[in-house]
Amino acid sequence: MSESAITPAIVAEHGFSPEEYQRVLHALGREPNLTELGIFSVMWSEHCSYKSSRLHLKKLPTTGPQVIQGPGENAGVVDIGDGQAAIFKMESHNHPSYIEPYQGAATGVGGILRDVFTMGARPVANLNALRFGRPDHPKMRHLIAGVVEGIGGYGNCVGVPTVGGEVNFHPAYDGNILVNAMTVGVAETAKIFYSAASGVGNPIVYVGSKTGRDGIHGATMASADFSEDSEEKRPTVQVGDPFTEKLLIEACLELMASDAIVAIQDMGAAGLTSSSVEMASKGGVGIRLDMNKVPQRESGMTPYEMMLSESQERMLMVLKPGREAEAEAIFRKWELDFAVIGEVTDSGRMVLEWNGAVVADIPLGPLADDAPCYDRPWTRTVPPAPLADAPETADAAADLMKLMGSPDLASRRWVWEQYDQKVGADTVQAPGGDAAVVRVHGTDKALAITTDCTPRYCLADPVEGGKQAIAEAWRNLCAVGATPLAATDCMNFGNPQRPEIMGQFVGCIEGMAEACEALDFPIVSGNVSLYNETKAEDGTGTAILPTPAIGGVGLIADWKKSARIAFANDGDDLWLIGNDPAHLGQSLWLREIGGREAGPPPPVDLAAERKAGETVRDLIRRELVTAVHDLSDGGLLVALAEMALAGGIGAKLPPDCPATAAFLFGEDQGRYIVATANSDPVLRALAAAGLAHRFLGSVGGDAITLPDGAAIPLADLRRAHEGFFPALMGS
């Protein structure tokens, strides 16, 4: 296309502000052609450049003695001892999953798997954090069914167990659901692969599937508001093939066993553009690509289409010279495409050739490190006033029944039974507990993994909500006996050009940073997903709740000693660790029973959180407790009911327990319920740590018995708890 064809309308269609387009002109010293404009467009999109968030992400702690690689690579890497590392990351696939739920969710799983095995790890676990709108919304059943089927369809076929996650509902997600996918892998610390290209003259190799026209402008689409009608964006959604992904995993790991690879990068958002730009810019080199050599599955593709395609199951590598034949033989054996498509140069530029002519020539600095970085105006969220008129429970038994069957607390069995949780034979704890537990193959060690966030807290007070998201992930790892190592995040927010939305982001980052620092729980990888809004015809936007989803990973020295939430023995004593609950603000009880979302979220005492978690881990390590559960949504009585249902054994609260709504359903932080067959050493440990605690009665029977003597049969609780999803989905 000639230079004169780049009109203001085309510039606007590619997502540039007038000021940004002037930066493009300055970077090139001339007008771009269409291919160059497209490359700048995707590299400067919010999805790829983090131009609204980079400034604030720098506030997060990212280092520690256990951290081998923090943010900036395909995934984070932490040391788990014995020459082994855990490699993990969480990413969003929100807009694609709303447009085309099956493929959007499936390719979200495929993309995060590639981020992990790109670094030399064999994936051992998948998780997902899902947020949907009102269950009775006309589109929601279709979206839930498609997303769950897509996650299961991809993960099950590729042979990686899906072991945990979240499913929540709120009207704020009616027009913009969230699909956040997390993968954890294990690698040898001596065999970790990075993406920085090096070695002038080294061959650049394309492997995997052929390039098609699916997913073009996917990164740009993910960096803009939705309209109410998203059907026209369906072609921007990628199409995945898990069987090809499985072949790609095995081929990459086989080649990684040699020393042929200099650098490797997944073709994710923005496809060939982002992978080549990131590899060259990280290595401080240039890159030349021959577009005629790119494997294509459609005829007549232009360089513009090839560079912007987000076709799945593709990787880019830099090989040592002379190793091409060896690498090609491996990929051909696995029935995958292999092509040498270019070479590393010393130009500091991206040069694309096609049909014997140069069709793009761009300096790499402006595409990557020098991309726009904005300090957006923001306003701090003013937290709500304390509840002055907190209601009281009229019938705690009826309240518990309603809560256990409510959308946010009902059993997710319908969801996770569609996922293969056991493939690989290393799953120790599948969905349903505080954290998933997966054995490190061939060892006694295990990784504990969780995803956590309470968006309603973040809306009310982003700083406390950000703290709580980190603290709950840390607490869930402690509750199974794991030492927390590090976290990944997926920052889902609305339009950052609205000061109140940007203020939510800044507040959550501040709270997260404070908690990460206090708990020695650094962020080693992550993703930012902005513009999660639905724009009405009048131009007004409805944003999602601020949702900084946290994925946490911890280490258990002996998987056989991991704790579970299920009551194990009749007659065990029950103890509450932490202060008596008293906080009803933003609680699920207040929303589901009181009919309102009001008050501030519960404050997070990070020092107390750390002390309680470390003590609980010690009790588990010493095998002094038979069941452990952290307290979160729904408070004490919900946690007790979950433990009883998991073990099939009831519990009886003593008469001296308060029967108030605040005590039974308050969501105060930093608390656990433990069951023990021998209270004396447990009480000595709690006293030595200076932790508040309260006797909660004993395990036994077939009901939850309240302080006033009211008994709630477990059979009734189970019917309420298990009924929501089958009724909603008609199965």
C-alpha positions in Angstrom: 0.0 0.0 0.0 1.3 3.4 -0.9 2.1 6.0 1.8 -0.7 8.3 0.6 -3.2 5.5 1.6 -2.5 6.1 5.3 -5.4 8.3 6.1 -6.5 9.7 9.5 -9.4 7.2 9.5 -6.9 4.3 9.1 -4.7 5.7 11.8 -7.7 5.9 14.1 -8.9 2.4 13.2 -5.5 1.2 14.5 -6.1 2.7 17.9 -3.6 5.6 17.7 -4.3 9.0 19.4 -3.1 11.9 17.2 -0.2 12.4 19.6 0.8 8.8 19.3 0.8 8.9 15.6 3.1 11.9 15.7 5.5 9.8 17.8 5.3 7.1 15.0 6.2 9.8 12.4 9.1 11.0 14.6 10.4 7.4 15.2 10.4 6.6 11.5 11.3 10.1 10.1 8.6 9.5 7.5 5.1 8.2 7.1 4.6 4.4 7.8 3.2 2.0 5.3 0.3 -0.1 6.3 2.5 -3.0 7.6 4.6 -0.7 9.7 1.5 1.0 11.0 0.0 -2.3 12.0 3.2 -3.3 13.8 3.3 0.0 15.8 -0.4 -0.5 16.5 -0.1 -3.8 18.2 3.2 -3.1 20.0 1.8 0.1 21.4 -1.6 -1.4 22.3 -2.4 -1.5 26.0 -2.3 -5.3 25.9 1.3 -5.4 24.7 2.9 -2.1 26.0 1.2 -1.7 29.4 1.4 2.0 28.6 -1.1 2.9 31.4 0.2 0.5 34.0 4.0 0.2 33.6 4.6 3.2 35.9 2.7 1.7 38.8 3.7 -1.9 38.3 7.2 -0.9 39.3 5.9 -0.5 42.9 5.4 -4.2 43.3 8.1 -6.3 45.1 9.5 -8.7 42.6 12.7 -10.2 44.1 13.7 -12.5 46.9 16.2 -15.3 47.6 13.8 -17.8 46.1 13.3 -15.8 42.8 15.3 -16.9 39.8 13.4 -14.8 37.3 10.9 -12.0 38.0 8.6 -10.0 35.6 9.9 -9.4 32.1 10.1 -12.9 30.7 7.4 -15.3 29.5 6.8 -16.5 33.1 8.2 -16.1 36.6 10.7 -18.7 38.0 11.2 -19.6 41.7 13.7 -22.1 43.2 12.1 -25.2 44.8 15.3 -26.9 45.8 17.1 -30.0 44.5 18.1 -28.2 41.3 14.4 -27.7 40.4 12.3 -24.6 39.7 8.6 -23.8 39.5 7.7 -21.6 36.5 4.3 -20.0 36.4 2.1 -17.1 35.2 -1.5 -16.0 34.9 -3.0 -14.2 31.9 -6.4 -12.9 30.8 -8.5 -13.9 27.8 -11.5 -11.8 28.7 -12.7 -10.1 25.5 -12.2 -13.2 23.3 -14.1 -15.3 25.8 -17.1 -13.0 25.7 -17.2 -12.9 22.0 -16.6 -16.6 21.4 -16.6 -18.4 24.8 -15.3 -21.8 23.7 -12.4 -20.7 21.6 -11.7 -17.6 23.8 -11.3 -19.8 26.9 -9.5 -22.6 25.1 -6.9 -20.4 23.5 -6.4 -18.7 26.8 -5.4 -22.0 28.2 -3.2 -22.7 25.2 -1.4 -19.3 25.4 -0.6 -19.6 29.1 0.7 -23.2 28.6 3.1 -21.9 26.0 4.4 -19.1 28.2 5.5 -21.8 30.7 6.9 -24.5 28.5 8.7 -21.8 26.4 11.0 -21.5 29.4 11.8 -25.1 29.6 9.2 -26.3 32.0 6.9 -29.3 31.7 3.4 -27.9 32.6 2.0 -29.8 35.7 -1.1 -27.8 36.6 -3.7 -25.4 35.1 -6.0 -23.2 37.1 -8.6 -20.6 36.1 -10.3 -17.6 37.7 -13.7 -16.9 36.1 -16.1 -14.0 36.7 -19.5 -14.0 35.2 -22.5 -11.7 35.4 -26.0 -12.3 36.8 -26.9 -16.0 36.6 -30.2 -15.0 35.1 -28.7 -12.7 32.4 -29.9 -13.9 29.0 -26.4 -14.6 27.7 -24.8 -16.0 30.9 -25.8 -19.6 30.6 -24.3 -19.7 27.1 -21.1 -18.0 28.3 -20.6 -20.3 31.3 -21.2 -23.4 29.2 -18.8 -22.3 26.5 -16.0 -21.1 28.8 -16.1 -24.2 30.9 -16.2 -26.5 27.9 -13.3 -24.6 26.3 -11.1 -24.8 29.3 -11.9 -28.5 29.7 -11.6 -29.2 26.0 -8.1 -27.7 25.7 -6.6 -28.7 29.0 -8.0 -32.3 28.9 -6.7 -32.9 25.4 -3.3 -31.4 26.0 -2.8 -33.6 29.1 -2.3 -31.1 31.9 -4.6 -31.4 34.9 -6.9 -28.5 35.8 -6.7 -28.5 39.6 -8.2 -25.3 40.9 -9.6 -21.8 40.5 -12.5 -19.5 41.1 -16.0 -18.9 39.8 -17.8 -15.8 40.9 -20.9 -13.8 39.8 -21.8 -10.1 39.9 -23.9 -7.9 37.7 -20.8 -5.8 36.9 -19.6 -8.6 34.6 -22.8 -8.9 32.6 -21.2 -7.4 29.5 -17.6 -8.3 30.1 -16.8 -11.6 31.7 -13.3 -12.4 33.0 -11.4 -15.6 32.0 -8.0 -15.6 33.7 -5.8 -18.7 33.1 -2.8 -19.9 35.1 -0.3 -22.6 34.4 2.5 -24.0 36.6 5.4 -26.0 35.3 8.5 -27.6 36.7 12.0 -27.3 35.2 15.6 -28.0 36.0 17.3 -24.8 37.2 20.2 -25.5 34.8 17.8 -25.8 31.9 15.7 -22.6 31.9 15.3 -20.8 28.6 15.0 -17.1 28.0 13.9 -14.9 25.1 16.7 -12.5 24.5 18.1 -13.0 21.0 21.9 -12.9 20.5 24.5 -13.9 18.0 24.6 -11.9 14.7 23.9 -14.2 11.9 22.2 -16.8 14.0 19.1 -18.3 12.3 15.6 -17.3 13.4 13.3 -20.3 13.2 9.5 -20.6 13.1 8.0 -23.8 14.5 4.5 -25.2 15.2 1.3 -24.5 13.2 0.9 -22.5 10.0 -0.1 -18.9 10.1 -3.7 -18.1 9.2 -5.9 -15.0 9.3 -7.5 -15.8 12.7 -6.8 -13.4 15.6 -5.7 -10.5 13.5 -6.0 -7.3 15.7 -6.6 -9.5 18.7 -4.2 -7.4 20.9 -5.8 -4.2 19.7 -9.3 -5.5 20.3 -8.3 -6.5 23.9 -7.2 -2.9 24.4 -10.5 -1.2 23.8 -14.0 -0.9 25.2 -16.7 -3.3 24.1 -19.8 -2.1 22.3 -23.0 -3.8 23.3 -22.8 -5.8 20.1 -19.6 -7.6 19.9 -20.4 -10.0 17.0 -18.4 -8.0 14.5 -15.2 -8.7 16.5 -15.6 -12.5 16.2 -12.9 -12.8 13.5 -10.3 -11.4 16.0 -10.7 -14.5 18.2 -8.0 -17.2 17.7 -8.8 -20.8 17.1 -6.9 -23.4 19.1 -5.8 -27.0 18.6 -4.8 -28.7 21.8 -3.5 -31.8 20.0 -1.0 -29.7 18.1 -0.1 -27.9 21.3 0.7 -31.3 22.9 3.0 -32.1 20.0 4.6 -28.7 20.3 5.3 -29.2 24.0 7.0 -32.5 23.4 9.0 -31.2 20.4 10.2 -28.1 22.3 11.2 -30.1 25.4 13.1 -32.6 23.2 15.1 -29.8 21.5 15.6 -28.1 24.8 17.4 -31.3 26.0 20.2 -30.3 23.6 22.1 -27.1 23.6 20.9 -25.9 20.2 18.6 -23.1 21.4 19.9 -19.5 22.0 16.5 -17.9 22.7 12.9 -18.9 22.4 9.6 -17.0 22.5 5.9 -17.9 22.3 3.9 -16.2 19.6 1.1 -14.9 21.8 -0.7 -11.5 21.6 0.4 -9.8 18.4 1.9 -13.1 17.2 5.0 -12.9 15.0 5.3 -9.1 15.7 5.6 -9.3 19.5 7.7 -12.4 19.5 10.3 -11.0 17.1 10.3 -7.5 18.6 10.6 -8.8 22.2 13.4 -11.2 21.3 15.5 -8.6 19.4 14.9 -5.7 21.8 15.7 -7.8 24.9 19.0 -8.9 23.2 19.9 -5.5 22.0 20.1 -6.7 18.4 18.3 -6.4 15.1 16.2 -8.8 13.2 15.6 -9.6 9.5 12.6 -11.7 8.4 11.8 -13.1 5.0 8.0 -13.1 4.9 7.9 -15.5 2.0 9.3 -18.2 4.2 6.6 -18.0 6.9 4.5 -21.1 6.8 1.0 -20.1 5.8 -2.3 -22.0 5.7 -4.2 -19.5 3.6 -3.4 -18.2 0.2 -2.6 -14.6 -0.7 -1.6 -13.5 2.8 0.2 -10.2 3.1 3.0 -9.2 5.4 0.5 -7.1 7.3 -1.7 -10.2 7.9 1.2 -12.5 8.7 2.7 -10.1 11.3 -0.6 -9.4 13.1 -2.1 -12.9 13.0 -2.5 -14.6 16.4 -2.9 -18.1 15.1 -2.2 -20.5 17.9 0.5 -23.1 18.7 3.5 -21.2 17.2 6.9 -20.5 18.6 9.9 -18.4 17.4 13.5 -19.5 18.2 17.0 -18.4 17.7 19.3 -21.4 17.1 23.0 -21.8 17.2 24.4 -21.8 13.6 24.6 -25.2 12.0 21.9 -26.8 14.3 19.0 -26.2 11.9 18.9 -29.8 10.5 19.0 -31.3 14.0 16.1 -29.1 15.1 14.1 -29.6 11.9 14.3 -33.4 12.3 12.8 -33.1 15.7 9.9 -30.9 14.7 9.2 -33.0 11.5 9.1 -36.1 13.7 6.4 -34.5 15.7 4.6 -33.5 12.5 5.0 -29.8 13.0 6.1 -27.0 10.6 9.7 -25.8 10.8 11.1 -23.0 8.7 14.2 -20.8 8.9 12.6 -17.4 8.3 15.4 -14.9 9.1 18.5 -14.0 11.0 19.8 -12.0 13.9 21.5 -8.7 12.8 23.4 -5.9 14.4 21.1 -3.2 13.0 18.9 -2.5 16.0 16.0 -2.6 13.5 13.2 -4.9 12.3 13.5 -5.4 8.6 10.9 -7.4 6.7 11.4 -8.6 3.2 8.7 -9.9 0.8 8.8 -10.7 -2.8 12.3 -9.3 -3.0 11.5 -5.9 -1.6 11.7 -4.4 1.9 8.2 -3.9 3.2 9.0 -2.7 6.7 12.1 -1.1 8.3 11.5 0.0 11.9 13.9 0.9 14.7 13.3 -1.5 17.6 13.6 1.0 20.4 10.4 2.9 19.8 8.5 -0.4 19.4 9.5 -1.8 22.8 11.4 0.0 25.6 10.5 3.5 24.3 6.8 2.7 23.7 4.4 5.3 25.3 4.2 5.3 29.1 1.5 7.4 30.6 1.0 8.7 34.1 -2.8 8.8 33.8 -4.8 11.2 36.0 -6.3 9.3 38.9 -8.6 9.9 41.9 -8.4 7.9 45.1 -11.5 5.9 46.0 -13.0 7.1 49.3 -13.9 4.1 51.4 -17.5 3.8 52.6 -18.3 4.8 56.1 -18.5 2.1 58.7 -21.9 0.3 59.0 -23.9 2.3 61.4 -27.0 0.1 61.1 -25.6 -3.4 60.8 -28.6 -5.8 60.7 -28.9 -8.8 62.9 -29.7 -12.4 61.8 -33.3 -13.5 62.4 -32.6 -17.2 61.7 -29.0 -18.2 61.4 -29.9 -21.7 60.2 -32.0 -20.4 57.3 -29.2 -17.8 56.5 -26.6 -20.5 56.3 -28.8 -22.6 54.0 -29.3 -19.7 51.7 -25.7 -18.7 51.6 -24.5 -22.3 50.9 -26.8 -22.4 47.8 -26.0 -18.8 46.6 -24.1 -18.3 43.4 -20.8 -17.3 45.0 -20.7 -20.1 47.6 -22.5 -23.0 45.9 -20.5 -26.1 45.0 -18.5 -25.7 41.8 -18.6 -29.5 41.2 -20.5 -29.1 38.0 -17.6 -27.0 36.7 -14.6 -28.9 37.8 -16.0 -32.3 37.0 -15.6 -31.3 33.4 -11.9 -30.9 33.9 -9.4 -33.7 34.0 -7.9 -33.1 37.5 -5.8 -36.3 37.7 -3.9 -36.7 34.4 -0.2 -37.1 35.1 -1.1 -39.0 38.4 0.6 -36.3 40.6 -2.6 -34.5 41.8 -2.7 -34.8 45.6 -5.5 -32.3 46.3 -8.0 -31.6 43.4 -10.6 -28.7 43.4 -12.6 -28.1 46.5 -10.0 -27.2 49.2 -8.1 -24.1 50.1 -5.4 -24.8 47.5 -4.6 -27.4 45.0 -1.7 -29.7 45.8 0.4 -31.3 43.0 3.4 -33.6 43.7 6.7 -32.7 42.1 7.0 -35.9 40.0 9.4 -38.4 41.4 9.9 -36.6 44.7 8.3 -36.1 48.1 7.8 -32.4 47.4 4.6 -30.8 46.3 3.5 -27.5 44.9 0.4 -25.8 46.4 -1.4 -23.5 44.1 -4.3 -21.1 44.5 -6.1 -18.2 42.8 -7.8 -15.5 44.9 -9.4 -12.1 44.8 -12.5 -10.4 46.4 -13.5 -7.8 43.9 -16.3 -6.3 46.0 -13.6 -5.4 48.6 -11.5 -3.8 45.9 -14.4 -1.7 44.7 -15.2 -0.4 48.2 -11.5 0.2 49.2 -8.9 -0.7 46.5 -6.0 -0.5 49.0 -7.5 -2.9 51.5 -8.9 -5.0 48.7 -5.4 -5.3 47.1 -3.9 -6.2 50.5 -6.6 -8.8 51.0 -6.2 -10.5 47.6 -2.5 -11.1 48.4 -3.2 -12.1 52.0 -5.9 -14.6 51.0 -3.7 -16.3 48.5 -0.9 -16.5 51.1 -3.4 -17.8 53.7 -4.8 -20.5 51.4 -1.3 -21.8 50.8 -0.5 -21.9 54.5 -3.8 -23.7 55.1 -2.6 -26.8 53.2 0.8 -26.6 54.9 2.8 -24.9 52.1 5.5 -22.3 52.5 4.4 -19.5 50.2 7.0 -18.7 47.6 5.7 -16.1 45.1 2.7 -14.9 43.2 1.6 -14.0 39.8 -1.2 -11.4 39.1 -3.9 -10.7 36.5 -5.0 -7.1 36.8 -8.5 -6.7 35.4 -9.9 -3.2 35.4 -12.0 -0.8 33.3 -11.0 2.2 31.2 -7.8 3.7 32.6 -8.6 7.0 30.9 -11.3 7.5 33.6 -9.6 8.9 36.7 -11.8 6.9 39.1 -10.8 3.6 37.3 -7.2 4.5 37.3 -7.5 5.3 41.0 -8.8 1.8 41.6 -5.7 0.3 39.8 -3.3 2.5 41.7 -5.0 1.7 45.0 -4.9 -2.0 44.4 -1.3 -1.9 43.5 -0.5 0.0 46.7 -2.3 -2.6 48.8 -0.7 -5.5 47.0 2.8 -4.1 47.3 2.4 -3.5 51.0 1.1 -7.1 51.5 3.8 -8.7 49.3 6.5 -6.8 51.3 5.1 -7.8 54.7 4.6 -11.5 53.7 7.8 -12.0 51.7 5.6 -13.0 48.8 6.9 -11.3 45.6 5.1 -10.9 42.3 7.2 -12.7 39.7 5.0 -12.5 36.6 1.6 -11.2 35.5 -0.7 -9.6 33.1 -2.7 -6.4 32.9 -6.1 -6.3 31.2 -7.7 -2.9 30.9 -10.7 -1.5 29.1 -13.0 -4.2 30.6 -16.1 -2.1 30.0 -19.2 -2.3 28.0 -20.1 0.9 26.1 -23.7 1.7 25.6 -25.1 3.5 22.6 -25.0 6.8 24.4 -21.2 6.3 25.0 -21.4 5.7 28.7 -19.2 2.8 30.0 -20.1 0.2 32.6 -16.9 -1.1 34.1 -16.3 -4.5 35.8 -15.4 -4.5 39.5 -11.7 -3.9 40.0 -10.3 -7.5 39.9 -6.6 -8.0 40.7 -6.7 -11.8 40.6 -3.7 -13.4 42.4 -2.2 -16.7 41.6 -0.1 -18.1 44.5 2.5 -20.9 44.6 3.9 -22.5 47.7 6.1 -25.5 48.5 5.4 -28.5 50.7 8.4 -30.6 51.8 6.4 -33.8 52.1 3.1 -34.1 50.1 1.8 -36.7 52.5 1.6 -34.1 55.2 -0.5 -31.6 53.3 -3.6 -30.5 55.3 -7.2 -30.8 54.0 -10.4 -29.0 54.8 -12.4 -32.2 55.4 -13.3 -33.2 59.0 -11.6 -36.6 59.6 -12.6 -37.8 63.0 -15.6 -37.8 65.3 -14.7 -36.1 68.6 -11.9 -33.9 67.3 -11.8 -30.5 69.0 -12.4 -27.3 66.9 -10.5 -24.1 67.4 -10.8 -20.7 65.8 -7.4 -19.1 65.3 -7.5 -15.3 65.1 -9.8 -12.7 66.6 -13.5 -13.2 67.1 -15.3 -12.1 63.9 -17.1 -8.8 64.0 -16.9 -7.3 60.5 -20.0 -7.4 58.3 -19.1 -4.6 55.8 -19.0 -5.9 52.2 -19.8 -9.5 53.5 -21.7 -12.0 51.4 -24.1 -12.3 54.3 -24.9 -8.6 54.1 -25.4 -8.9 50.3 -27.3 -12.2 50.1 -29.4 -11.8 53.3 -29.4 -8.1 54.0 -29.8 -7.2 50.3 -27.1 -4.6 50.1 -23.4 -4.1 49.4 -22.3 -1.5 52.0 -19.6 -0.5 54.5 -15.9 -0.9 54.2 -14.2 -4.2 53.6 -12.5 -6.0 56.5 -9.1 -4.5 57.3 -6.0 -6.7 56.9 -3.5 -6.8 59.7 -0.5 -8.1 57.9 1.6 -8.8 61.0 -1.2 -10.9 62.5 -1.7 -12.6 59.1 1.9 -13.6 59.0 2.0 -14.9 62.5 -1.2 -16.9 62.1 0.0 -18.5 58.8 3.4 -19.4 60.1 1.8 -21.0 63.2 -0.7 -23.0 61.2 2.1 -24.3 58.9 4.0 -25.4 62.0 0.9 -27.2 63.4 0.5 -29.0 60.0 4.2 -29.9 59.8 4.1 -31.4 63.3 0.9 -33.3 62.3 -1.0 -31.8 65.3 -4.2 -30.9 63.3 -6.5 -33.2 61.3 -8.3 -30.5 59.3 -7.6 -26.9 58.4 -9.6 -24.2 56.6 -9.1 -20.5 56.2 -12.0 -18.2 56.8 -13.1 -16.0 53.9 -16.4 -15.5 52.0 -19.4 -16.2 54.3 -17.3 -16.2 57.5 -17.1 -18.8 60.3 -20.4 -20.7 59.8 -19.8 -21.1 56.0 -16.2 -22.4 56.6 -17.5 -24.9 59.2 -20.2 -26.1 56.8 -17.6 -26.5 54.0 -15.4 -28.6 56.3 -18.4 -30.7 57.4 -19.6 -31.4 53.8 -16.1 -32.2 52.7 -15.7 -34.9 55.4 -19.3 -36.0 55.7 -19.2 -35.3 59.4 -21.1 -32.6 61.3 -20.0 -30.2 64.1 -21.5 -28.7 67.2 -20.8 -25.2 68.3 -20.8 -24.7 72.1 -23.5 -22.6 73.8 -21.1 -19.9 74.8 -20.4 -19.0 71.2 -22.0 -15.7 70.2 -25.1 -16.2 67.9 -24.8 -12.8 66.3 -24.6 -12.2 62.5 -21.2 -10.6 63.0 -19.8 -13.7 64.8 -21.3 -16.3 62.6 -21.0 -14.6 59.2 -18.4 -11.8 59.6 -15.5 -11.9 57.2 -12.6 -10.6 59.4 -9.2 -11.6 57.9 -6.3 -13.7 59.1 -8.3 -16.5 60.6 -8.4 -20.3 60.4 -10.5 -23.2 61.8 -8.4 -26.2 62.9 -9.6 -29.6 64.1 -7.3 -31.6 66.4 -7.4 -34.9 68.3 -5.1 -33.4 70.9 -5.7 -29.8 71.9 -2.9 -29.4 74.4 0.1 -29.0 72.1 -2.0 -26.9 69.7 -2.9 -24.5 72.6 0.7 -24.3 73.7 1.7 -23.3 70.1 -1.0 -20.7 69.9 -0.1 -19.2 73.3 3.6 -19.1 72.4 2.7 -17.2 69.2 0.5 -14.8 71.1 -2.5 -15.7 68.8 -6.1 -15.1 69.8 -8.1 -18.3 69.7 -11.5 -19.7 70.7 -12.9 -23.1 71.4 -15.5 -23.9 68.7 -16.9 -27.2 69.9 -16.3 -30.6 68.4 -16.6 -32.7 65.3 -19.4 -35.3 65.1 -22.9 -36.2 64.1 -24.7 -35.5 60.9 -25.6 -31.9 61.3 -24.2 -28.4 62.1 -25.5 -27.5 65.5 -25.7 -23.8 66.4 -25.1 -22.3 69.8 -28.8 -22.0 70.4 -29.3 -25.8 69.7 -30.7 -25.5 66.2 -29.4 -28.3 64.0 -29.0 -28.1 60.3 -28.8 -31.6 58.7 -25.8 -32.1 56.4 -28.1 -33.7 53.9 -30.1 -30.5 53.6 -27.0 -28.4 53.4 -25.6 -30.6 50.7 -28.8 -30.4 48.6 -28.6 -26.6 48.8 -24.9 -26.5 48.2 -24.9 -28.8 45.2 -28.1 -27.6 43.6 -27.2 -24.2 42.1 -25.1 -25.1 39.1 -27.1 -28.1 37.9 -30.3 -26.0 38.1 -28.7 -23.1 36.3 -27.2 -25.2 33.5 -30.1 -27.6 33.2 -28.1 -30.7 34.0 
